[in-house]
């Protein structure tokens, strides 16, 4: 039986979800919002969550295997009848099973947009010999943060945007107090953000260093700095990385991040 998953639902704090918590960490953020569509089965073995305008996330307990998993998916699709989705994210088997079942019902095309590795950092290594310091971004950094956000959009999302279009996003990110810069000789050379804090983890994202400043250890240094902040809050740092970006994946591993499981991002067309 499918029912509503309420914000801060206790299901997210117990097994079997905790076994998959690292790779499904974004569910915490989605389910906090009352604007999101969040569902669960009464037995606690499935969670479906979608923020408005974004792909859905689907978790099914590892205890559910084979055709039993397909039964859960069919029950969910019946519940969602008449709902159009732009895509689904989840572990490979779950996402692909749901995607193909959805495509059959909606005559949709299925395209794997990205495969991400989730990482968690039980103990971090602080890189040595890296010039500079970490500090929070302030209102005086709006212009440079807008430029960094535009660079991140081009590099990570393959989407070119004018830095001036990122001014409002830069202001919003700075106002959270969670956006940080790595500073060398008074110049910001790298940025990273604490995107969200869940009960046991702090999720890092938007790690970006402009091409001119790469291969100097600045990304490692700023991510390590955020790990220190989160560890002081008794939270385990975690993040997602595109598996195709071997450089960033190796940077995270060198800092001390461990693989937490892959997430497949599938788009419907």
LOLO-43037 format. One record per atom (N, C-alpha, C, CB): residue number from 1; residue in one letter; atom name; y, x, z. Coordinates in steps of 0.2 Angstrom, whole numbers. Glycine has a CB too. Layout:
% residues N
k;r;a;north;east;up
NUM;A;CA;Y;X;Z
...
% end
This chain:
% residues 269
k;r;a;north;east;up
1;X;N;-6;4;0
1;X;CA;0;0;0
1;X;C;6;4;0
1;X;CB;0;-5;6
2;X;N;11;3;-4
2;X;CA;17;7;-5
2;X;C;23;3;-1
2;X;CB;19;8;-12
3;X;N;26;7;3
3;X;CA;32;5;7
3;X;C;38;10;7
3;X;CB;30;4;14
4;X;N;43;8;10
4;X;CA;49;12;9
4;X;C;48;18;14
4;X;CB;55;8;12
5;X;N;51;24;12
5;X;CA;51;30;16
5;X;C;59;30;18
5;X;CB;49;36;12
6;X;N;60;30;25
6;X;CA;66;30;27
6;X;C;69;37;28
6;X;CB;66;26;34
7;X;N;76;37;28
7;X;CA;79;44;30
7;X;C;76;47;36
7;X;CB;86;44;30
8;X;N;74;54;36
8;X;CA;71;57;41
8;X;C;65;54;44
8;X;CB;77;58;47
9;X;N;61;52;39
9;X;CA;55;49;40
9;X;C;50;54;44
9;X;CB;51;46;34
10;X;N;47;51;49
10;X;CA;42;56;53
10;X;C;36;59;49
10;X;CB;40;52;59
11;X;N;35;56;43
11;X;CA;30;58;39
11;X;C;31;65;37
11;X;CB;29;53;33
12;X;N;37;67;36
12;X;CA;39;74;34
12;X;C;38;79;39
12;X;CB;46;73;31
13;X;N;36;77;45
13;X;CA;36;82;50
13;X;C;28;83;53
13;X;CB;40;80;56
14;X;N;24;80;49
14;X;CA;17;80;51
14;X;C;12;82;45
14;X;CB;15;73;54
15;X;N;6;85;47
15;X;CA;1;86;42
15;X;C;-1;79;39
15;X;CB;-5;90;44
16;X;N;-3;78;32
16;X;CA;-4;84;28
16;X;C;2;87;24
16;X;CB;-9;82;23
17;X;N;8;83;25
17;X;CA;14;85;21
17;X;C;16;93;23
17;X;CB;20;81;22
18;X;N;15;95;29
18;X;CA;18;101;31
18;X;C;14;107;27
18;X;CB;17;102;39
19;X;N;8;106;25
19;X;CA;4;111;21
19;X;C;8;112;15
19;X;CB;-3;108;20
20;X;N;11;107;12
20;X;CA;15;108;6
20;X;C;22;108;7
20;X;CB;13;102;1
21;X;N;25;109;13
21;X;CA;32;108;14
21;X;C;36;113;10
21;X;CB;33;109;21
22;X;N;34;120;9
22;X;CA;38;124;6
22;X;C;40;122;-1
22;X;CB;35;131;6
23;X;N;34;121;-5
23;X;CA;36;119;-12
23;X;C;39;112;-13
23;X;CB;29;120;-16
24;X;N;38;108;-8
24;X;CA;41;101;-8
24;X;C;47;101;-4
24;X;CB;35;96;-7
25;X;N;50;106;-2
25;X;CA;56;106;3
25;X;C;61;102;0
25;X;CB;58;113;4
26;X;N;62;101;-6
26;X;CA;68;97;-9
26;X;C;67;90;-7
26;X;CB;69;98;-16
27;X;N;61;88;-5
27;X;CA;60;81;-3
27;X;C;64;79;3
27;X;CB;53;79;-2
28;X;N;65;84;8
28;X;CA;69;83;13
28;X;C;76;81;11
28;X;CB;69;89;18
29;X;N;79;84;7
29;X;CA;86;83;5
29;X;C;87;76;1
29;X;CB;89;88;0
30;X;N;82;75;-3
30;X;CA;82;68;-7
30;X;C;81;63;-2
30;X;CB;76;68;-12
31;X;N;77;63;3
31;X;CA;75;58;7
31;X;C;81;56;12
31;X;CB;69;59;10
32;X;N;85;61;13
32;X;CA;91;60;18
32;X;C;96;55;15
32;X;CB;94;67;20
33;X;N;96;54;9
33;X;CA;101;50;6
33;X;C;99;43;5
33;X;CB;103;53;-1
34;X;N;103;38;8
34;X;CA;101;31;7
34;X;C;102;29;0
34;X;CB;106;27;12
35;X;N;105;33;-4
35;X;CA;106;31;-11
35;X;C;99;32;-15
35;X;CB;112;35;-15
36;X;N;95;37;-13
36;X;CA;89;38;-16
36;X;C;84;33;-15
36;X;CB;86;45;-13
37;X;N;79;33;-20
37;X;CA;73;29;-20
37;X;C;68;33;-17
37;X;CB;71;26;-27
38;X;N;65;31;-11
38;X;CA;60;35;-8
38;X;C;55;30;-5
38;X;CB;64;38;-1
39;X;N;49;32;-8
39;X;CA;43;27;-6
39;X;C;37;32;-3
39;X;CB;40;24;-13
40;X;N;33;28;0
40;X;CA;27;32;3
40;X;C;21;27;3
40;X;CB;28;35;10
41;X;N;15;29;3
41;X;CA;9;25;5
41;X;C;8;24;12
41;X;CB;3;28;1
42;X;N;6;19;14
42;X;CA;5;17;21
42;X;C;0;22;25
42;X;CB;2;10;22
43;X;N;-4;25;21
43;X;CA;-9;30;24
43;X;C;-5;37;24
43;X;CB;-15;31;20
44;X;N;1;38;22
44;X;CA;4;44;22
44;X;C;2;50;17
44;X;CB;4;47;29
45;X;N;-2;48;12
45;X;CA;-4;53;7
45;X;C;0;54;1
45;X;CB;-11;51;6
46;X;N;5;50;0
46;X;CA;9;50;-6
46;X;C;16;49;-4
46;X;CB;7;45;-11
47;X;N;21;53;-7
47;X;CA;28;52;-7
47;X;C;31;52;-14
47;X;CB;31;57;-2
48;X;N;35;47;-16
48;X;CA;39;47;-22
48;X;C;46;47;-20
48;X;CB;37;41;-26
49;X;N;50;51;-23
49;X;CA;58;51;-21
49;X;C;62;53;-27
49;X;CB;59;56;-15
50;X;N;67;50;-28
50;X;CA;72;51;-33
50;X;C;79;50;-31
50;X;CB;70;46;-39
51;X;N;83;55;-33
51;X;CA;90;54;-32
51;X;C;93;51;-38
51;X;CB;94;61;-30
52;X;N;98;47;-38
52;X;CA;101;44;-44
52;X;C;103;49;-49
52;X;CB;107;39;-42
53;X;N;101;48;-55
53;X;CA;102;52;-61
53;X;C;98;59;-61
53;X;CB;109;54;-60
54;X;N;93;59;-57
54;X;CA;89;65;-57
54;X;C;82;64;-58
54;X;CB;90;69;-50
55;X;N;78;69;-59
55;X;CA;70;68;-60
55;X;C;67;66;-53
55;X;CB;67;74;-63
56;X;N;62;62;-54
56;X;CA;58;60;-47
56;X;C;54;66;-45
56;X;CB;54;54;-49
57;X;N;53;66;-39
57;X;CA;48;71;-36
57;X;C;42;67;-33
57;X;CB;51;75;-30
58;X;N;36;70;-34
58;X;CA;30;66;-32
58;X;C;25;71;-29
58;X;CB;27;63;-38
59;X;N;24;69;-22
59;X;CA;19;73;-18
59;X;C;13;69;-17
59;X;CB;22;75;-12
60;X;N;7;71;-18
60;X;CA;1;68;-16
60;X;C;-3;73;-12
60;X;CB;-3;66;-22
61;X;N;-5;71;-6
61;X;CA;-9;76;-2
61;X;C;-15;79;-5
61;X;CB;-12;72;4
62;X;N;-15;86;-3
62;X;CA;-21;90;-6
62;X;C;-28;87;-4
62;X;CB;-20;97;-3
63;X;N;-28;82;1
63;X;CA;-34;79;3
63;X;C;-36;74;-2
63;X;CB;-33;76;10
64;X;N;-32;72;-6
64;X;CA;-34;67;-12
64;X;C;-35;71;-18
64;X;CB;-28;62;-13
65;X;N;-41;70;-20
65;X;CA;-43;74;-26
65;X;C;-46;70;-32
65;X;CB;-48;80;-24
66;X;N;-47;73;-38
66;X;CA;-50;70;-43
66;X;C;-47;63;-45
66;X;CB;-57;69;-42
67;X;N;-52;58;-46
67;X;CA;-50;51;-48
67;X;C;-46;48;-43
67;X;CB;-56;47;-50
68;X;N;-47;50;-37
68;X;CA;-43;46;-31
68;X;C;-36;47;-32
68;X;CB;-46;49;-24
69;X;N;-34;53;-34
69;X;CA;-27;55;-36
69;X;C;-24;50;-41
69;X;CB;-26;62;-38
70;X;N;-28;49;-46
70;X;CA;-26;45;-52
70;X;C;-25;37;-49
70;X;CB;-31;45;-58
71;X;N;-29;35;-44
71;X;CA;-29;29;-42
71;X;C;-22;28;-38
71;X;CB;-34;27;-36
72;X;N;-20;33;-35
72;X;CA;-13;33;-31
72;X;C;-8;33;-37
72;X;CB;-12;39;-27
73;X;N;-8;36;-42
73;X;CA;-3;36;-47
73;X;C;-3;30;-51
73;X;CB;-5;42;-52
74;X;N;-8;27;-52
74;X;CA;-8;20;-55
74;X;C;-5;15;-50
74;X;CB;-16;18;-57
75;X;N;-6;15;-44
75;X;CA;-3;11;-39
75;X;C;4;12;-39
75;X;CB;-6;12;-32
76;X;N;7;18;-40
76;X;CA;14;19;-40
76;X;C;17;17;-46
76;X;CB;15;27;-39
77;X;N;14;18;-52
77;X;CA;16;16;-58
77;X;C;17;8;-59
77;X;CB;12;18;-64
78;X;N;12;5;-56
78;X;CA;12;-3;-55
78;X;C;18;-5;-51
78;X;CB;6;-5;-52
79;X;N;20;-1;-46
79;X;CA;25;-3;-41
79;X;C;32;-2;-45
79;X;CB;25;1;-35
80;X;N;32;4;-49
80;X;CA;38;6;-52
80;X;C;39;2;-59
80;X;CB;38;13;-53
81;X;N;35;-3;-61
81;X;CA;35;-6;-67
81;X;C;42;-8;-69
81;X;CB;30;-12;-67
82;X;N;45;-7;-75
82;X;CA;51;-8;-77
82;X;C;56;-3;-75
82;X;CB;53;-15;-73
83;X;N;54;2;-72
83;X;CA;59;8;-70
83;X;C;58;13;-75
83;X;CB;57;11;-63
84;X;N;64;16;-78
84;X;CA;64;21;-83
84;X;C;65;28;-79
84;X;CB;69;20;-88
85;X;N;61;33;-80
85;X;CA;62;39;-77
85;X;C;64;44;-82
85;X;CB;56;41;-73
86;X;N;68;49;-80
86;X;CA;70;55;-84
86;X;C;65;60;-84
86;X;CB;77;58;-83
87;X;N;61;60;-79
87;X;CA;56;66;-78
87;X;C;53;66;-71
87;X;CB;59;73;-79
88;X;N;48;70;-70
88;X;CA;45;71;-63
88;X;C;44;78;-62
88;X;CB;38;67;-63
89;X;N;44;80;-55
89;X;CA;43;86;-53
89;X;C;37;86;-47
89;X;CB;49;90;-49
90;X;N;33;91;-47
90;X;CA;28;91;-42
90;X;C;23;97;-44
90;X;CB;24;84;-42
91;X;N;18;98;-40
91;X;CA;13;103;-41
91;X;C;10;101;-48
91;X;CB;7;103;-36
92;X;N;7;106;-51
92;X;CA;5;106;-58
92;X;C;1;100;-60
92;X;CB;2;112;-61
93;X;N;-5;99;-56
93;X;CA;-9;93;-57
93;X;C;-6;87;-56
93;X;CB;-15;94;-53
94;X;N;-3;86;-51
94;X;CA;1;79;-49
94;X;C;6;78;-54
94;X;CB;4;80;-42
95;X;N;10;82;-56
95;X;CA;16;81;-61
95;X;C;13;79;-68
95;X;CB;20;87;-61
96;X;N;8;83;-70
96;X;CA;5;82;-77
96;X;C;1;75;-77
96;X;CB;0;88;-79
97;X;N;-3;74;-72
97;X;CA;-6;67;-71
97;X;C;-2;61;-72
97;X;CB;-11;67;-65
98;X;N;4;62;-68
98;X;CA;9;56;-67
98;X;C;12;56;-74
98;X;CB;14;57;-62
99;X;N;14;62;-77
99;X;CA;18;62;-83
99;X;C;14;58;-89
99;X;CB;20;69;-85
100;X;N;8;60;-90
100;X;CA;4;57;-95
100;X;C;2;50;-94
100;X;CB;-3;61;-96
101;X;N;1;48;-88
101;X;CA;0;41;-86
101;X;C;7;37;-88
101;X;CB;-2;40;-79
102;X;N;13;40;-86
102;X;CA;19;36;-87
102;X;C;20;36;-95
102;X;CB;25;40;-84
103;X;N;19;42;-98
103;X;CA;20;42;-105
103;X;C;16;36;-109
103;X;CB;19;49;-108
104;X;N;10;35;-107
104;X;CA;6;30;-110
104;X;C;9;23;-109
104;X;CB;-1;30;-107
105;X;N;12;22;-104
105;X;CA;15;15;-102
105;X;C;21;14;-106
105;X;CB;15;14;-95
106;X;N;25;20;-107
106;X;CA;32;19;-109
106;X;C;33;22;-116
106;X;CB;37;23;-104
107;X;N;27;24;-119
107;X;CA;27;28;-126
107;X;C;33;33;-126
107;X;CB;29;22;-131
108;X;N;32;37;-121
108;X;CA;37;43;-120
108;X;C;34;49;-122
108;X;CB;40;43;-113
109;X;N;38;54;-124
109;X;CA;36;61;-125
109;X;C;37;65;-118
109;X;CB;41;64;-130
110;X;N;32;70;-118
110;X;CA;32;74;-112
110;X;C;33;81;-113
110;X;CB;25;73;-108
111;X;N;38;84;-110
111;X;CA;40;91;-111
111;X;C;41;95;-104
111;X;CB;47;91;-115
112;X;N;37;100;-104
112;X;CA;38;104;-97
112;X;C;44;108;-98
112;X;CB;32;109;-97
113;X;N;49;106;-94
113;X;CA;56;109;-94
113;X;C;56;116;-91
113;X;CB;61;105;-91
114;X;N;52;117;-85
114;X;CA;52;123;-81
114;X;C;47;123;-76
114;X;CB;59;124;-78
115;X;N;44;129;-75
115;X;CA;39;130;-69
115;X;C;43;134;-64
115;X;CB;33;133;-72
116;X;N;43;132;-58
116;X;CA;47;136;-53
116;X;C;42;138;-48
116;X;CB;52;131;-49
117;X;N;43;144;-45
117;X;CA;39;146;-39
117;X;C;43;145;-33
117;X;CB;37;154;-40
118;X;N;40;142;-28
118;X;CA;44;141;-22
118;X;C;42;147;-17
118;X;CB;42;135;-18
119;X;N;47;150;-14
119;X;CA;46;156;-9
119;X;C;49;154;-2
119;X;CB;50;162;-12
120;X;N;46;157;2
120;X;CA;48;157;9
120;X;C;48;164;12
120;X;CB;44;152;14
121;X;N;52;165;17
121;X;CA;53;172;19
121;X;C;52;173;27
121;X;CB;60;175;18
122;X;N;46;174;29
122;X;CA;44;175;36
122;X;C;48;180;39
122;X;CB;37;175;37
123;X;N;49;186;36
123;X;CA;52;192;38
123;X;C;56;195;32
123;X;CB;48;197;42
124;X;N;62;196;33
124;X;CA;66;199;28
124;X;C;68;207;28
124;X;CB;73;195;27
125;X;N;68;210;23
125;X;CA;70;217;22
125;X;C;78;218;20
125;X;CB;66;221;18
126;X;N;81;221;24
126;X;CA;88;222;23
126;X;C;89;229;18
126;X;CB;93;223;29
127;X;N;91;228;12
127;X;CA;92;233;7
127;X;C;96;239;10
127;X;CB;94;231;0
128;X;N;95;245;9
128;X;CA;99;250;12
128;X;C;103;253;6
128;X;CB;94;256;15
129;X;N;109;256;8
129;X;CA;113;260;4
129;X;C;117;255;-1
129;X;CB;109;265;0
130;X;N;117;249;0
130;X;CA;121;245;-4
130;X;C;128;244;-2
130;X;CB;118;237;-5
131;X;N;133;245;-6
131;X;CA;140;245;-4
131;X;C;142;238;-4
131;X;CB;144;249;-10
132;X;N;147;237;1
132;X;CA;150;230;2
132;X;C;148;226;8
132;X;CB;148;226;-4
133;X;N;151;220;9
133;X;CA;150;216;15
133;X;C;149;209;12
133;X;CB;155;217;20
134;X;N;146;205;17
134;X;CA;145;198;15
134;X;C;151;194;19
134;X;CB;138;195;17
135;X;N;154;189;16
135;X;CA;158;184;19
135;X;C;158;177;16
135;X;CB;165;187;19
136;X;N;160;172;20
136;X;CA;160;166;18
136;X;C;166;165;13
136;X;CB;162;161;23
137;X;N;165;161;7
137;X;CA;170;160;3
137;X;C;175;155;6
137;X;CB;167;156;-4
138;X;N;182;156;4
138;X;CA;187;152;7
138;X;C;191;149;1
138;X;CB;192;157;11
139;X;N;196;145;3
139;X;CA;200;142;-2
139;X;C;204;146;-6
139;X;CB;205;137;2
140;X;N;205;152;-4
140;X;CA;208;157;-8
140;X;C;203;160;-14
140;X;CB;210;163;-4
141;X;N;197;158;-13
141;X;CA;192;161;-18
141;X;C;191;156;-24
141;X;CB;186;163;-15
142;X;N;194;150;-24
142;X;CA;192;145;-29
142;X;C;192;147;-36
142;X;CB;198;139;-28
143;X;N;197;151;-38
143;X;CA;196;153;-45
143;X;C;190;157;-47
143;X;CB;203;157;-47
144;X;N;189;162;-43
144;X;CA;184;167;-44
144;X;C;177;163;-43
144;X;CB;184;173;-39
145;X;N;177;159;-38
145;X;CA;170;155;-37
145;X;C;169;150;-44
145;X;CB;171;150;-31
146;X;N;174;147;-46
146;X;CA;174;144;-53
146;X;C;171;148;-58
146;X;CB;180;140;-55
147;X;N;173;154;-59
147;X;CA;171;159;-64
147;X;C;163;160;-63
147;X;CB;175;165;-64
148;X;N;162;161;-56
148;X;CA;155;163;-55
148;X;C;150;157;-56
148;X;CB;154;165;-47
149;X;N;152;151;-55
149;X;CA;148;145;-56
149;X;C;147;144;-63
149;X;CB;152;139;-53
150;X;N;153;146;-67
150;X;CA;152;145;-75
150;X;C;147;150;-77
150;X;CB;159;146;-78
151;X;N;147;156;-74
151;X;CA;142;161;-76
151;X;C;135;159;-74
151;X;CB;144;168;-73
152;X;N;134;156;-68
152;X;CA;128;154;-66
152;X;C;125;149;-71
152;X;CB;128;151;-59
153;X;N;129;144;-73
153;X;CA;127;139;-77
153;X;C;125;142;-84
153;X;CB;133;134;-79
154;X;N;128;147;-86
154;X;CA;126;150;-93
154;X;C;120;153;-92
154;X;CB;132;155;-95
155;X;N;119;157;-87
155;X;CA;113;161;-86
155;X;C;107;157;-84
155;X;CB;114;167;-80
156;X;N;108;153;-79
156;X;CA;102;150;-76
156;X;C;100;143;-79
156;X;CB;103;148;-68
157;X;N;105;140;-82
157;X;CA;104;133;-85
157;X;C;105;133;-93
157;X;CB;109;128;-82
158;X;N;107;139;-95
158;X;CA;108;140;-102
158;X;C;113;134;-105
158;X;CB;102;139;-106
159;X;N;119;133;-101
159;X;CA;124;128;-102
159;X;C;131;132;-102
159;X;CB;123;122;-98
160;X;N;134;133;-107
160;X;CA;141;136;-107
160;X;C;146;131;-105
160;X;CB;142;139;-114
161;X;N;150;132;-100
161;X;CA;155;128;-97
161;X;C;162;132;-96
161;X;CB;153;124;-91
162;X;N;167;129;-97
162;X;CA;174;132;-96
162;X;C;175;133;-88
162;X;CB;180;129;-99
163;X;N;176;139;-86
163;X;CA;177;140;-79
163;X;C;182;135;-75
163;X;CB;180;147;-77
164;X;N;187;133;-79
164;X;CA;192;128;-77
164;X;C;188;121;-75
164;X;CB;198;127;-82
165;X;N;183;120;-78
165;X;CA;179;113;-77
165;X;C;175;114;-71
165;X;CB;174;112;-83
166;X;N;175;120;-68
166;X;CA;171;121;-62
166;X;C;175;121;-55
166;X;CB;167;127;-62
167;X;N;182;120;-56
167;X;CA;187;120;-51
167;X;C;185;116;-45
167;X;CB;194;119;-53
168;X;N;183;109;-47
168;X;CA;182;104;-42
168;X;C;175;106;-38
168;X;CB;182;97;-45
169;X;N;170;108;-42
169;X;CA;164;110;-39
169;X;C;165;116;-35
169;X;CB;159;112;-45
170;X;N;169;121;-37
170;X;CA;170;127;-33
170;X;C;173;125;-26
170;X;CB;175;132;-36
171;X;N;178;120;-26
171;X;CA;182;118;-20
171;X;C;177;114;-15
171;X;CB;187;113;-22
172;X;N;172;110;-18
172;X;CA;167;107;-14
172;X;C;162;111;-11
172;X;CB;164;101;-19
173;X;N;160;116;-15
173;X;CA;155;121;-12
173;X;C;158;125;-7
173;X;CB;153;126;-18
174;X;N;165;127;-7
174;X;CA;168;131;-2
174;X;C;169;127;4
174;X;CB;175;134;-5
175;X;N;171;121;3
175;X;CA;172;116;9
175;X;C;166;115;13
175;X;CB;175;110;7
176;X;N;160;116;11
176;X;CA;154;115;15
176;X;C;153;121;20
176;X;CB;148;115;10
177;X;N;156;127;18
177;X;CA;155;132;23
177;X;C;149;136;22
177;X;CB;156;130;30
178;X;N;145;134;17
178;X;CA;139;137;15
178;X;C;138;142;9
178;X;CB;134;132;14
179;X;N;144;143;6
179;X;CA;144;147;0
179;X;C;147;154;2
179;X;CB;149;144;-6
180;X;N;143;159;0
180;X;CA;145;166;2
180;X;C;146;171;-4
180;X;CB;139;169;7
181;X;N;150;176;-2
181;X;CA;151;181;-7
181;X;C;150;188;-5
181;X;CB;159;180;-10
182;X;N;147;192;-9
182;X;CA;147;199;-8
182;X;C;153;203;-10
182;X;CB;140;202;-11
183;X;N;156;206;-6
183;X;CA;163;209;-8
183;X;C;162;217;-8
183;X;CB;168;207;-2
184;X;N;165;220;-13
184;X;CA;165;227;-14
184;X;C;172;229;-16
184;X;CB;160;230;-19
185;X;N;176;233;-12
185;X;CA;183;235;-13
185;X;C;187;228;-14
185;X;CB;183;239;-19
186;X;N;186;223;-10
186;X;CA;190;217;-10
186;X;C;188;213;-16
186;X;CB;197;219;-10
187;X;N;183;214;-20
187;X;CA;181;211;-26
187;X;C;175;207;-25
187;X;CB;181;215;-32
188;X;N;174;200;-26
188;X;CA;168;197;-26
188;X;C;163;199;-32
188;X;CB;169;189;-26
189;X;N;157;201;-30
189;X;CA;153;204;-35
189;X;C;146;200;-36
189;X;CB;152;211;-35
190;X;N;145;196;-31
190;X;CA;139;192;-31
190;X;C;140;186;-26
190;X;CB;133;196;-29
191;X;N;136;180;-28
191;X;CA;137;174;-24
191;X;C;130;171;-22
191;X;CB;142;169;-27
192;X;N;130;168;-17
192;X;CA;124;164;-15
192;X;C;126;158;-10
192;X;CB;118;168;-12
193;X;N;121;153;-10
193;X;CA;123;147;-6
193;X;C;117;145;-2
193;X;CB;125;142;-11
194;X;N;119;142;4
194;X;CA;114;139;8
194;X;C;115;132;6
194;X;CB;115;140;16
195;X;N;110;129;2
195;X;CA;111;123;-1
195;X;C;109;117;4
195;X;CB;106;122;-7
196;X;N;104;118;9
196;X;CA;102;113;13
196;X;C;98;116;19
196;X;CB;98;108;9
197;X;N;98;113;25
197;X;CA;94;114;30
197;X;C;90;108;32
197;X;CB;99;116;37
198;X;N;83;110;32
198;X;CA;79;105;34
198;X;C;76;107;41
198;X;CB;73;104;29
199;X;N;72;103;44
199;X;CA;70;104;51
199;X;C;67;112;52
199;X;CB;64;100;53
200;X;N;64;114;47
200;X;CA;61;121;48
200;X;C;63;126;43
200;X;CB;53;120;48
201;X;N;67;124;38
201;X;CA;69;129;33
201;X;C;76;128;31
201;X;CB;64;128;27
202;X;N;79;134;28
202;X;CA;85;134;25
202;X;C;84;136;18
202;X;CB;90;139;29
203;X;N;87;131;13
203;X;CA;86;132;6
203;X;C;92;136;3
203;X;CB;84;126;3
204;X;N;90;142;0
204;X;CA;95;146;-3
204;X;C;95;144;-11
204;X;CB;94;153;-2
205;X;N;101;144;-14
205;X;CA;101;143;-21
205;X;C;108;146;-24
205;X;CB;101;135;-23
206;X;N;109;145;-30
206;X;CA;115;148;-34
206;X;C;116;155;-33
206;X;CB;121;144;-31
207;X;N;111;159;-33
207;X;CA;111;166;-32
207;X;C;113;169;-39
207;X;CB;104;169;-30
208;X;N;119;172;-39
208;X;CA;122;174;-46
208;X;C;126;181;-45
208;X;CB;126;169;-49
209;X;N;125;185;-50
209;X;CA;129;192;-50
209;X;C;131;192;-57
209;X;CB;125;198;-48
210;X;N;137;193;-59
210;X;CA;139;194;-66
210;X;C;136;200;-69
210;X;CB;147;195;-67
211;X;N;134;200;-76
211;X;CA;131;206;-79
211;X;C;134;213;-77
211;X;CB;131;205;-86
212;X;N;141;213;-77
212;X;CA;144;220;-75
212;X;C;142;223;-69
212;X;CB;151;219;-75
213;X;N;140;219;-64
213;X;CA;138;221;-57
213;X;C;131;221;-55
213;X;CB;142;217;-52
214;X;N;127;220;-60
214;X;CA;119;220;-59
214;X;C;116;227;-58
214;X;CB;116;216;-65
215;X;N;110;227;-55
215;X;CA;106;233;-54
215;X;C;109;237;-49
215;X;CB;105;236;-61
216;X;N;113;234;-45
216;X;CA;117;238;-39
216;X;C;114;236;-32
216;X;CB;124;238;-40
217;X;N;110;231;-32
217;X;CA;107;229;-26
217;X;C;112;223;-23
217;X;CB;107;234;-21
218;X;N;117;221;-26
218;X;CA;121;216;-23
218;X;C;118;209;-22
218;X;CB;127;215;-27
219;X;N;113;207;-27
219;X;CA;110;200;-26
219;X;C;105;201;-20
219;X;CB;106;199;-32
220;X;N;102;207;-19
220;X;CA;97;208;-14
220;X;C;101;208;-7
220;X;CB;93;214;-15
221;X;N;107;211;-7
221;X;CA;110;211;-1
221;X;C;113;204;1
221;X;CB;116;216;-2
222;X;N;116;200;-3
222;X;CA;118;194;-1
222;X;C;113;189;1
222;X;CB;123;191;-7
223;X;N;107;189;-3
223;X;CA;102;185;-1
223;X;C;99;187;6
223;X;CB;96;185;-6
224;X;N;98;194;7
224;X;CA;96;196;14
224;X;C;101;194;19
224;X;CB;96;204;13
225;X;N;108;194;17
225;X;CA;113;192;22
225;X;C;112;184;24
225;X;CB;120;193;19
226;X;N;110;180;19
226;X;CA;109;173;21
226;X;C;103;172;25
226;X;CB;109;169;14
227;X;N;98;176;23
227;X;CA;91;176;27
227;X;C;93;178;35
227;X;CB;86;181;25
228;X;N;97;182;36
228;X;CA;99;184;43
228;X;C;103;178;46
228;X;CB;104;190;43
229;X;N;107;175;43
229;X;CA;111;169;45
229;X;C;106;163;47
229;X;CB;116;166;40
230;X;N;101;162;43
230;X;CA;96;157;44
230;X;C;91;159;49
230;X;CB;92;155;37
231;X;N;89;165;50
231;X;CA;85;167;55
231;X;C;88;166;62
231;X;CB;82;174;54
232;X;N;94;168;62
232;X;CA;98;167;68
232;X;C;98;159;70
232;X;CB;105;169;68
233;X;N;97;155;66
233;X;CA;97;148;67
233;X;C;90;145;68
233;X;CB;100;144;61
234;X;N;85;150;68
234;X;CA;78;148;69
234;X;C;75;144;63
234;X;CB;77;144;76
235;X;N;78;146;57
235;X;CA;75;143;51
235;X;C;72;148;47
235;X;CB;81;139;48
236;X;N;67;146;43
236;X;CA;64;151;38
236;X;C;67;150;32
236;X;CB;56;149;38
237;X;N;70;155;29
237;X;CA;73;155;22
237;X;C;68;153;17
237;X;CB;77;161;20
238;X;N;70;149;12
238;X;CA;66;147;6
238;X;C;70;146;0
238;X;CB;62;141;8
239;X;N;67;146;-6
239;X;CA;71;145;-12
239;X;C;66;144;-17
239;X;CB;75;151;-14
240;X;N;69;142;-23
240;X;CA;65;141;-29
240;X;C;67;146;-35
240;X;CB;65;133;-32
241;X;N;63;148;-39
241;X;CA;65;153;-44
241;X;C;61;151;-50
241;X;CB;63;160;-42
242;X;N;64;151;-56
242;X;CA;61;150;-62
242;X;C;56;156;-63
242;X;CB;66;150;-68
243;X;N;49;154;-65
243;X;CA;44;159;-65
243;X;C;45;164;-71
243;X;CB;37;156;-66
244;X;N;49;162;-76
244;X;CA;51;166;-82
244;X;C;56;171;-80
244;X;CB;54;161;-88
245;X;N;59;171;-75
245;X;CA;64;176;-73
245;X;C;61;181;-69
245;X;CB;71;173;-70
246;X;N;58;186;-72
246;X;CA;54;191;-68
246;X;C;58;195;-64
246;X;CB;50;195;-73
247;X;N;64;196;-66
247;X;CA;69;201;-62
247;X;C;70;198;-55
247;X;CB;75;202;-66
248;X;N;73;191;-55
248;X;CA;75;188;-49
248;X;C;68;187;-45
248;X;CB;78;181;-51
249;X;N;63;185;-48
249;X;CA;57;184;-44
249;X;C;55;191;-40
249;X;CB;51;182;-48
250;X;N;56;197;-43
250;X;CA;54;203;-40
250;X;C;59;205;-35
250;X;CB;54;208;-45
251;X;N;66;203;-36
251;X;CA;71;204;-31
251;X;C;69;200;-24
251;X;CB;78;201;-33
252;X;N;67;194;-25
252;X;CA;65;190;-19
252;X;C;59;193;-15
252;X;CB;64;183;-21
253;X;N;54;195;-19
253;X;CA;48;198;-16
253;X;C;50;204;-13
253;X;CB;43;199;-22
254;X;N;54;208;-15
254;X;CA;56;215;-12
254;X;C;60;213;-5
254;X;CB;61;219;-17
255;X;N;63;208;-5
255;X;CA;67;206;1
255;X;C;62;204;6
255;X;CB;72;200;0
256;X;N;56;201;4
256;X;CA;51;199;9
256;X;C;49;192;8
256;X;CB;54;199;16
257;X;N;51;188;2
257;X;CA;49;182;1
257;X;C;42;181;-1
257;X;CB;54;178;-4
258;X;N;38;176;1
258;X;CA;31;175;-1
258;X;C;31;169;-5
258;X;CB;27;175;6
259;X;N;26;169;-9
259;X;CA;25;163;-14
259;X;C;22;157;-10
259;X;CB;20;165;-19
260;X;N;25;151;-11
260;X;CA;24;145;-7
260;X;C;20;140;-12
260;X;CB;30;142;-4
261;X;N;20;141;-18
261;X;CA;17;137;-23
261;X;C;21;135;-28
261;X;CB;14;130;-19
262;X;N;19;133;-34
262;X;CA;23;132;-40
262;X;C;24;124;-40
262;X;CB;19;134;-46
263;X;N;30;123;-43
263;X;CA;32;116;-45
263;X;C;34;116;-52
263;X;CB;39;114;-41
264;X;N;31;111;-56
264;X;CA;32;109;-63
264;X;C;37;104;-64
264;X;CB;25;108;-66
265;X;N;42;105;-68
265;X;CA;47;101;-69
265;X;C;46;98;-76
265;X;CB;54;104;-69
266;X;N;44;92;-77
266;X;CA;43;89;-83
266;X;C;48;83;-85
266;X;CB;36;85;-83
267;X;N;50;84;-91
267;X;CA;55;79;-94
267;X;C;52;74;-98
267;X;CB;61;83;-98
268;X;N;54;68;-98
268;X;CA;52;62;-103
268;X;C;57;61;-108
268;X;CB;51;56;-99
269;X;N;55;60;-114
269;X;CA;59;59;-120
269;X;C;57;53;-124
269;X;CB;60;66;-124
% end
